[in-house]
Amino acid sequence: MSQPSILLEIDQGVALLTLNRPDSLNSFNAEMHDQMRAALSQVRKDASVRVLVITGAGRGFCAGQDLSDRNVAPGAEVPDLGESIEKRYNPMIRTLRDLPLPVICAVNGVAAGAGANIALACDITLAARSASFIQAFCKIGLIPDSGGTWTLPRLAGMARAKGMALLGDKISAEQAESWGMIWRCVDNEQLMDETMKLARHLATQPTKGLALIKRALHASASNSFDEQLDLERDLQRLAGRTEDYREGVAAFMEKRQPNFKGQ
């Protein structure tokens, strides 16, 4: 019996999702997409989950699309790659972006193509020092997908985004950190310890407030200044009605550690 392509463990508010096709550098095929969709749906429905961690099994994080699923033989019908984007990659990226809780990515090795852009779509991304990011699409005549053309200019700036996308050069984890693409580069042996330490911290924080922070920051990309001020007003109104806000203020006044419940 073959191993599942996606592993999901939930413990004390932390959901750990592992891409699990190590022999293929965790590249996506149709079966893996299906299992990823099911795992993300489970995370969304489980009220106990306060933070999601995504990482890869083996020596790589994710090499993007498994090209053996898209092998185009001479004379064969031209594939509709847009259909795969519409039905598989785009829903996954939208789900990661819109989950009402923090999403942490631990990049344990190469993140190439869609794999790089999945990592960059997460809220907080840590990478092992030996990890790398490659916009490999140009090497086979394609464009960055999975949000890459939106994310890269906003994280690294247009000049660097064009260089990465047009040249397909390997970007080290240290370079990615210095360019503002990721949160932190850490030593290889410390990656999961640092990631889980961060996840366990976030799992004790006011989850509804963190979700509203995500909403506000995402909306700022398209809002005018006045629109963003209005959104801050509206979201702050919602945050002020949460149990965690009451607990946070009470703990501050009583000079004690808050006991947030994510409610």
N, C-alpha and C positions, 0 to 999 in steps of 0.2 A: 504494500500500500504506500503510495507516494506521500511525502510530507506536505502539509498545507503550505500554500504560498504566502500566507499572512498569519502571523502568530499574534494573539491578543491576550494579555494578562491584565487583570484589574485588581489592585490591592491598595487599600487605604487612600482611596480617592485618586490614585494615579493609574491611568491606562497606558500600558506599554505596548505599542504596536511595532512589530518587527517584520520588515520585508524579508521573506525567507525563500529566495531562490539563489543561494550563494554560488552555485555552479555557473549561473548566468549573470553574475554580478547584480542579482536582484532586479534584472530587467523585467518590464511588464509584458505579459501576454494576456490573452482574453480571460483565462481562468484567474489570474492574479488580480485583474481589475474587478472581477465579480466578487472575489473574497475581500478585497479592499473596500468595496462599496458596502458589503455586509458588516464589516468590522466598524467602519465609521458610523453606520446606522446604529449599531449596538452602543457605541460610545455616546452618541447623541441622545439615545433613549434612556440610558442608565443614569439616574439622578445622583448616584453615588460618585460619579466621575467628576473630578474638579480640575483635572489637567490631563492633557494627552501628550505622550512622548512617542516620537517616531524615530526608528533607527533601522540599520540593515544588518543582516547576518553575514558572517564571513568577512572577506577582505575589502568589500566595497559597500557603499551605501546604496546606489542605484545607478545603473547604466542607461536608464531611460527605457525606450521601447525595445523589445526583443525583435530584432530585424528578421529573425527566422520566421516570425509570424507574418512578415510583409515581403517575403522574397518575391521579386518580380522577374519571372522567367522571360527570356526573349520571345516576343510575340504574344505574351499574355495580356489580358485586359488590364488597363491602367487602374490601379486601386484608387478608391476615394478616401484619402487620408483625412479629409475634413469630417467624414462620418465618425471615425474613431475619436477625433478631437471632441466633437459635439456630444457623443454618447458616453465617453469614458474619461478622458483627461479633464475636460472643462468641469463636469460635475464634481470630480474629486477635488480640484483646486478651489472651486466655490465652497465646497463643504469645509475644507480646511480653513479657509478665510472666514467663514461665517459661523463656525462653531462658537457657542457662547461660553467659551472657557479658553485658557491659554493653551497653545500648541507649541511644544518644544521639539526641535529636530536635533538629533545627535548624528552628525555626519562622520561615520567611522572609516571612510575610505573614499574612493573616487565617486563623485556625483556628476554624471554626464548627461547631456541632453535634457529630457524631461526630468530626470533624476535631480539635476542641479536646480531646476526651477521649482520642483516640489519642495526641496529644502529651503529655498529662498522665499517661498510662499508662507512658511510657518512664522509664528509670532516671534520666537526667540530661537536662533540657530547657533549651536556650538559645533565646532569641528575639531577632530584630532589633527595634530600638527602634520601628520603624513597625508591628510585628506587633500583633495583638490576638486576644483569646479571647472567643468569644460562645457562650453556652448558648442556641442559637436555638430549641430544641425548643418552648418555650412559645408561640412566635409562630404555630405551626401546630397547637397542641392536643396535642402529644406530651410525653413525659417524657425527661430525659437518659438516653441509653443508652451503650453502649461503656464501661461502668464508671463513668460520670459520677456517679451517685448514691452510689457507694461512695468514689470518689476525692476529689471536691470537699470533703466535710465533713472529711476527714482532712488535706487539704492547707491549706485556707483557713479551716476552722472552720464550724460549722453555720450561724451567722448569715449569713456571706458566701455560703455555698453556697446557702442559700434565696434570698437576694437575686439571685444570678446566675441560678438556675434559674427563679424565678418572674417575673423582670423581663426577662431576656434582654438585659441591658445589655452594651455592649462594654467589655471590660476591657483596658486597654493593657498592653503588655509590661512597662513600668515598674511598673504597679500589680500585675501578676501576680508580679513578683519581690518586691515589698515584702510581699505577702500570703503568700509562701512557696509559691506554686503552681509556680514554675519555679526553676531553679538560677541563671540569669543572664540579664539583658537587656544586649545589646551593640549597638554602632553597626551600622547596616545593612551597611556595606561591610566590616565585620570579622566578620560572622556565620560564614561558612564557614571563614575562616582560623582563628578561635577554635575552631570545632567540630572541624575536622580536626586541629588541634594537640592538643586533648584526646583525640581518637580515637587518634591515633598514640601518645600517651603510654599510654593504657589497653591498646593492642595489645602493649606491651612488659611488661605487669604479669602477676602470677600469676593467670591466668584462672580456674583451678579455685577458688582462694580467693575471688575476686570473686563467682563464682557462688554459693558457700556464703554469702557475706554477703547476697546478694539473698534467698536462701531464708530466712535468719534474720530479716531485716527484714520480709519479707512475712508470715511466720508470727506475728510479734509482734502483729498486729492482732487475732488471735483467741485467742492463748495467754494463760493465766494467767502470773503472774511465775514460779512454780515450773516450769511447763511450758516457759517460755522458757529458764530456766537449764538444764534438762535437754537442750533442743535445742542450746543453745550447747555443752554438753559433747560431744554426739554429733557435731556438725558440726566442732568443733575436732579431734576424734579423726580425722575424715576429712582435714581440712586438714593435719594433722601427718604424714600418710602420703604427701603429694604430693612430687614431685621439686622443685617450686618452693620448698617450705618448706626443704628441705635446701640448695638454692642460696641462698635468702635468708639463712639463718643463716651459711652459709660466707662469703658476701660481706660480711656484717656483721663477722664475726671477722677477715677478711682485709683489711678496710677498702678494699673495691673496689665498683664498681657491679655489681649482680646481673645475671645473664643468664637471665631467666625464659623458659620455653618453653611455658607454659600446660599443664603436665603434672604 
